[in-house]
Amino acid sequence: MEAVEWKGRKRGQIRVSLPESALDSLRQLAEVQGVSCEELARIYVGRGLREDLRSAFEQQVLSVTEEVLRERSSADEAAAVVAEVRRRFVPK
């Protein structure tokens, strides 16, 4: 399991209610991984944030690319190029 470096960062707190079954699973996995339940939750939040930020950035790049292509060629050509890039870019 990857370690998340939180030292030296300013911290805030949120309170999150989870179903007991999810908490039980989190506790079990944390024990297996040898980390606290809180640390495992931070790992999952960090992982999810990185994935969503990466996805948002990819969408932004594709949108700007499509905009530039439309400025330099026809809308149909731009849409076709972006569709092809999306098709090739999406992991399988």
C-alpha positions in Angstrom: 0.0 0.0 0.0 1.4 3.4 -0.9 2.1 5.9 1.9 0.6 9.3 1.6 2.9 12.1 2.8 0.9 14.4 5.0 3.6 15.8 7.2 4.3 19.5 6.8 1.0 20.2 5.2 -1.6 22.4 6.8 -4.6 20.2 7.8 -8.3 20.7 7.9 -10.9 18.3 9.1 -14.1 16.9 7.7 -16.5 14.5 9.3 -17.8 11.7 7.1 -20.5 9.3 8.0 -20.2 5.9 6.4 -22.3 2.8 6.6 -21.1 0.4 9.4 -20.4 -2.3 6.8 -18.0 0.1 5.0 -16.4 1.1 8.3 -15.9 -2.6 9.1 -14.3 -3.3 5.8 -12.1 -0.2 6.1 -11.0 -1.4 9.6 -10.3 -4.9 8.3 -8.3 -3.7 5.4 -6.4 -1.2 7.5 -5.4 -4.0 9.9 -4.2 -6.2 7.0 -2.2 -3.4 5.6 -0.7 -2.5 9.0 -2.0 1.1 9.0 -4.7 3.0 10.9 -8.2 3.2 9.6 -7.7 7.0 9.3 -4.5 6.6 7.3 -6.2 4.1 4.9 -9.1 6.5 4.5 -6.5 9.3 3.6 -4.9 7.0 1.1 -8.2 6.3 -0.6 -9.2 10.0 -0.6 -5.7 10.9 -2.0 -6.0 8.2 -4.7 -9.5 9.2 -5.7 -8.5 12.9 -5.8 -5.5 12.2 -8.0 -7.6 10.1 -10.4 -10.4 12.7 -10.6 -8.0 15.6 -11.1 -6.2 13.7 -13.8 -9.5 13.0 -15.6 -10.6 16.6 -15.3 -7.3 17.7 -16.7 -7.6 15.3 -19.6 -11.1 16.6 -20.4 -9.8 20.2 -20.3 -7.0 19.3 -22.7 -9.4 17.7 -25.1 -11.8 20.6 -24.9 -9.1 23.2 -25.6 -7.7 21.0 -28.4 -11.2 20.8 -30.0 -11.5 24.6 -29.7 -8.2 25.2 -31.4 -9.0 22.7 -34.1 -12.4 24.3 -34.8 -10.6 27.7 -35.1 -8.2 26.2 -37.7 -10.4 23.8 -39.6 -14.1 22.9 -39.9 -16.2 21.9 -37.0 -16.8 18.5 -38.5 -13.1 17.8 -38.9 -12.4 19.0 -35.3 -15.1 16.8 -33.9 -13.8 13.8 -35.9 -10.2 14.4 -34.7 -11.3 14.8 -31.0 -13.5 11.7 -31.3 -10.5 9.7 -32.6 -8.2 11.0 -29.9 -10.8 10.1 -27.2 -11.2 6.6 -28.7 -7.4 6.0 -28.7 -6.9 7.7 -25.3 -9.4 5.8 -23.2 -7.6 3.0 -21.4 -9.0 -0.5 -22.0 
